[in-house]
Amino acid sequence: MPDGDIALDQGAIQALQALAIEFHAALIKGNRADRTVEGAALRLTRRERQALYWAAAGKSYWEIAVILGITERTVRYFMSNARRKL
């Protein structure tokens, strides 16, 4: 065997092929999920994104309402719409 060559038995080759197929399938599935999330994020309104941002920062609905200058009921509405879209 020349230097640098690796001898693999048939079982190892088949295992590597199966692993490559599984990896490819997972990669494709992951890419589809990413596109779905990106598409959903694009459908959010500016106010829905703002409400989500502040909620992720740990703010309550009341605090978000004060920050955005809107009512708490409107914040709940934005959050409900955002959850539905995502």
Backbone as a ProteinNet text record, in pm:
[ID]
protein_1_A
[PRIMARY]
MPDGDIALDQGAIQALQALAIEFHAALIKGNRADRTVEGAALRLTRRERQALYWAAAGKSYWEIAVILGITERTVRYFMSNARRKL
[TERTIARY]
85.4	0	90.3	65.5	146.9	126	224	214	90.5	20.4	-96.3	-226.4	-223.9	-347.1	-403.3	-534	-599.6	-678.1	-656.3	-728.9	-858.6	-971.7	-1101.7	-1168.9	-1230.5	-1304.9	-1442	-1511.8	-1641.3	-1742.1	-1739.8	-1832.1	-1809.6	-1683.4	-1651.8	-1697.3	-1679.8	-1723.5	-1875.2	-1947.9	-2094	-2139.9	-2071.8	-2106.6	-2083.8	-1974.3	-1946.2	-2048.7	-2089.2	-2191.2	-2324.2	-2362.8	-2487.6	-2480.2	-2365.3	-2346.7	-2357.5	-2299.2	-2305.3	-2449.2	-2526.2	-2666.4	-2746.1	-2725.7	-2796	-2756.7	-2629	-2581.1	-2644.9	-2649.5	-2708.7	-2856.8	-2928.8	-3071.8	-3094.2	-3011.5	-3024.1	-2992.4	-2894.3	-2856.3	-2969.7	-3029.4	-3141	-3259.2	-3290.6	-3401.6	-3374.8	-3254	-3217.7	-3230.7	-3191.2	-3202.3	-3347.5	-3434.7	-3577.1	-3632.6	-3592.7	-3640.7	-3594.1	-3470	-3417.8	-3497	-3527.6	-3603.2	-3742.6	-3801.4	-3933.9	-3931.4	-3833	-3821.6	-3794.4	-3705.4	-3675.7	-3800.4	-3875.5	-3997.3	-4098.9	-4112.5	-4206	-4161	-4031.8	-3980.1	-4005.4	-4000	-4024.7	-4170.6	-4261	-4403.5	-4442.2	-4354.1	-4384.4	-4383.4	-4474.7	-4474	-4362	-4334.7	-4230.3	-4264.7	-4389.1	-4430.8	-4425.5	-4460.6	-4450.6	-4305.6	-4215.1	-4072	-4023.7	-4069.2	-4029.4	-4080.1	-4204.8	-4261.3	-4185.5	-4153.4	-4076.2	-3937	-3875.1	-3741.3	-3743.1	-3838.8	-3843.5	-3885.2	-3972.1	-4009.7	-3888.4	-3807.7	-3686.2	-3586.7	-3594	-3506.1	-3558.4	-3671.5	-3724.5	-3827.2	-3874	-3972.5	-4112.2	-4193.5	-4333.4	-4415	-4537	-4623.7	-4644.9	-4663.7	-4682.9	-4560	-4439	-4315.5	-4298.7	-4332	-4323.2	-4418.5	-4537.8	-4636.1	-4582.1	-4518.5	-4462	-4350	-4261.5	-4148.2	-4197	-4297.8	-4345.3	-4452	-4499.9	-4601.2	-4737.1	-4771.8	-4899.6	-4963.8	-5084	-5150.1	-5100.2	-5117.4	-5080.1	-5164	-5288.7	-5376	-5318.6	-5264.3	-5205.1	-5080.4	-5002.6	-4884.9	-4929.4	-5032.8	-5084.8	-5129.8	-5191.3	-5235.1	-5114.8	-5011.3	-4890.9	-4824.9	-4817.4	-4753.5	-4834.4	-4965.5	-5051.7	-5032.6	-5029.8	-5008.1	-4871.1	-4769.3	-4633.4	-4625.9	-4686	-4685.4	-4754.8	-4865.5	-4940.1	-4855.7	-4784	-4703.2	-4580	-4524.2	-4403.8	-4442.1
-116.5	0	123.1	221.4	342.3	428.5	513.4	602.8	691.6	710.7	797.9	728.3	610.1	538	472.5	465.2	401.3	283.1	168.7	49.6	42	38.1	26.9	-101	-168.7	-287.4	-245.9	-337.3	-307.7	-257	-309.6	-265.2	-119.6	-78.6	60.7	153.9	111.9	193	210.9	103.3	111.9	200.9	192.3	275.9	423.4	454.9	593.1	644.9	558.7	599.4	628.8	544.1	565.2	693.9	718.4	840.5	964.2	957.8	1070.2	1098	992.9	1009.1	1073.3	1026.2	1083.2	1229	1258.8	1395.9	1487.6	1442.4	1521.5	1546.5	1444.4	1458.9	1559	1551.7	1645.3	1787.4	1802.5	1934.3	1996	1917.5	1965.6	2003	1918.8	1946.1	2074.2	2094	2215.2	2338.7	2331.9	2447.1	2484.7	2385.9	2414.4	2485.4	2439.3	2501.5	2646	2672	2808.5	2899.3	2851.2	2933.5	2963.1	2867.2	2886.3	2993.8	2987.7	3086.7	3224.4	3231.5	3360.1	3417.8	3333.4	3379.7	3431.2	3360.2	3404.2	3536.6	3551.7	3676.2	3793.3	3770.1	3877.5	3921.7	3833.1	3866.7	3946.9	3955	4030.4	4180.1	4251.6	4397.1	4455.5	4582.5	4650.1	4646.6	4673.5	4674.6	4534.9	4432.1	4294.8	4260.8	4300.5	4275.8	4351.8	4475.8	4554.5	4489.9	4447.4	4383.4	4255.6	4176.5	4054	4085	4188.9	4228.6	4258.4	4341	4378.7	4261.3	4175	4055.8	3965.5	3951.4	3870	3931.5	4063.1	4132.4	4120.9	4052.1	4027.8	4128	4213.6	4315.2	4253.8	4303.8	4260.4	4331.7	4285.2	4351.8	4498.4	4525.1	4662.3	4747.2	4693.2	4767.5	4792	4692.6	4708.9	4818.8	4820.6	4923.3	5062.6	5079	5209	5246.5	5151.9	5178.4	5220.2	5148.2	5174.4	5283.9	5327.7	5432.6	5385.9	5261.4	5202.9	5138.8	5086.4	5021.1	4877.7	4826.1	4687.3	4592.3	4628.5	4546.2	4535.9	4646.1	4645.1	4557	4560.3	4473.1	4327.7	4293.6	4155.4	4117.1	4210.6	4187.7	4160.4	4244	4224.2	4089.6	4054.8	3928.9	3809.2	3819.6	3712.4	3693.1	3802.9	3794.3	3736.3	3779.1	3729.5	3579.5	3532.8	3388.7	3310.4	3363.2	3294.8	3284.6	3391.6	3394	3304.9	3295	3213.9	3071.3
0	0	0	-91.4	-96.6	27.4	58	173.7	161.4	273.1	274.8	240.2	183.4	151.2	277.2	284.1	396.6	342.4	401.7	360.1	440.2	370	434.6	389.2	484	444	391.9	330.3	269.4	372.3	492.6	597.6	634.7	642.4	675.3	563.6	440.2	326.2	329.1	354.5	360.4	476	588.6	703.4	671.5	603.7	565.1	464.8	371.4	275	344.6	438.6	512.6	594.4	655.4	733	643.9	525.3	431.7	389.2	365.7	326.4	440	563.3	678.7	701.4	686.5	703.3	599.9	475.7	368.3	395	437.6	466.6	580.2	684.4	796.5	753.1	666.6	616.9	535.9	448.3	366.9	456.5	553.5	645.4	723.8	769.5	842.6	757.4	632.2	543	519.1	507.2	489.2	611.7	730	853.7	862.5	823.4	827	734.8	616.3	521.9	576.6	643.5	700	808	895.8	1002.6	944	846	783.1	717.1	649.6	584.1	684.9	796.3	899.8	959.2	981.8	1039	945.4	816	720.4	720	761	763.5	887.6	986.4	1107.3	1078.1	1141.9	1127.9	1213.8	1190.8	1268.3	1416.9	1450.7	1591	1652.6	1576.8	1627.8	1658.5	1569.2	1593.5	1716.3	1731.5	1848.3	1977.4	1977.8	2096.7	2129.9	2029.1	2051.8	2105.1	2051.9	2097.7	2247.9	2290	2430.8	2519.1	2470	2546.7	2565.4	2460.5	2469.9	2567.7	2584.8	2679.6	2822.6	2839.6	2973.4	3021.1	2933.3	2971.8	2978.2	3070.8	3080.7	2973.2	2953.1	2855.5	2893.7	3023.6	3069	3037.1	3065	3036.7	2887	2806.4	2660.5	2615.3	2673	2637.6	2667.8	2782.8	2819.6	2723	2693.5	2603.5	2465.2	2413	2277	2270.9	2387	2389	2340.5	2373.6	2333.2	2455.3	2440.1	2553.3	2569.4	2690.2	2716.6	2630.4	2607.7	2522.6	2381	2329.8	2195.8	2193.1	2300.2	2309	2303	2377.5	2374.9	2233.7	2165	2027.4	1936.4	1947.2	1865.8	1895.8	2023.6	2062.1	2012.1	2019.6	1970	1819.7	1746.8	1602.1	1569.5	1642	1617.2	1642.8	1753.2	1783.1	1672.5	1624.3	1517.5	1390.6	1358.5	1236.6	1246.7	1367.3	1384.7	1413.3
[MASK]
++++++++++++++++++++++++++++++++++++++++++++++++++++++++++++++++++++++++++++++++++++++

